[in-house]
Amino acid sequence: MNAKQLIKELQTIPKLIRDLEEERHATLSLLSSSHSYSDTRVQTSKTNAQEAKTVAYLDKNDYMLKHIEQLHQKRQRMLEYVYAVKDMRLVLVLITIINSQTLTEAQDKLEIGKSKFFRDKKKAMEALDEVLNKTEKAPA
């Protein structure tokens, strides 16, 4: 994996987490809107069907929670590579890029000129590539 791929993945993970959270909340809202039936003859079969749906929703919710947690852990492990860059100014540039939608937005957040931003970005990406290459070559 190179620096560009790492940055792209770090930008994508929060979107995946947000989508899973939204789906999870939608599933839980379906769960909370359970129906009650007054006819005692159909109540048992309806209750059993509803119970099966509830169990399925809970299983889906558990799966999504586990997946969200895995994504958080993966992102944290990936951020450790960014933090391994020695120059804190370059770490700041990388983190700002990761947390921004566009490079222009990142440049605005850092409040630096365009040429300085892209010079720093290039240095930061090279430093991150260096960290990644050292990690790949290190014995396991």
N, C-alpha and C positions, 0 to 999 in steps of 0.2 A: 504494500500500500504506500502511495506517495502522499505528500502534504496536501495536494489539491483534493485527492479522494477523501482524506481524513477530514478536511474542512467541510467538504460537501456532505459527508455522512453526519458530522456533528451538527450541521444546519438542518438536516432532515429529521433526525431523531425527535426533537421537540414537537415537530408537526405530527409525527406518528403517534407520539404520546397524547397529544391534544385530541387527535381523531379517535383514539381508543377510549379516552376519558369521555368524550361526547357520546360514543356508542354505548359505553357502560352506563352513563346516566340515562340514556334513552331506554336501555334494557331495564334498569331499575324503576323507571317511571311506569313501564308496562307492568312490572311486578306489583307496584303499589296500587295500580288501578284494577285490582281483582274484582270479579263480579260475585254477587251473592244471589242465590236462587231461592225462591220461596216455595216452589212446588217440591214436596218431599219425595215424590216418585222419581223425579229426574235428578234430585239433589245429589245422590250418591254417585251416579255416573258422571255428572258435571263436576262434582268435587274431585273425583279421581282424575279426570282430564285436566282440571285446573291445577291439581297437585303435581301432575307430571310436567305441565308447562312451567310451574314455579321452580321445580327441581332443575329443569333445563336452563331456565334463566339464571338461577344461582350458579350452576356449573359454568355457564358462559361468563358470568361476572367474575368468578374465581379465575378462570383462564385469562381474562383480560387484565385483571389485577396482577397476576403472575407475569404476564407479558410486559406490562408497564414497568414493573420492578426490574425485569431483565434489561429493558431498554435504558432505564436510569443507570443501572450498573455498567452497562456497555459504554454509555456516554461518559461516565466518570472515569472508566479505564482509558478511554480515548483522550480525555482531557489531560490525563497525566503526562501524555507525550507533549502536549502543548506547554504544560508547566515545566517540563524538563529543559525547555529552551533557556539558555543562560541569561540572556539580556531581557530584563523585565519590560523594557519599552516594546520589544518585539512581541513579547507575550501579550501585552496590552493590545497591540495591533491585531494579533491573531484572535483574541477573545472578542474584540469589537467586531471583527469580520464575521465570526461565528454567530454572534448575537444580532446581526443586522440582516435585513432582507437584500440589500444591494451594497455594492462597494461605495457608491456615492453616499448612502446613509452612514456607512462606517466612517468615511472620511469626515462627514459633518459632525458625527459624534466625537471624533478625536480632535476636531477643530484645527486641522492642519491643511496646508495647501495640497493641491492635487499631485504635483510632482513629488513632494516629500512623502505623501501617503503611499504612492506607488513604489517609490524607492524603498520605504520601510516595509511595505508588503512583500516586495521581492526578497529583501534580506530575511524577513520573518519566515517566508516559505522555504528559503534555502536552509535556514537554521532548523526548521522543523523536519525537512528532508534528512538533514544530517542526524538528528535525533532518531528518526525512524530507521535509517540505515544502520546506525550503531546498535539499535535494538534487535534488528533482524540478524546481525552478525554475531551478537552475543550468544554464548552457549546457554542452552536451556537448563 
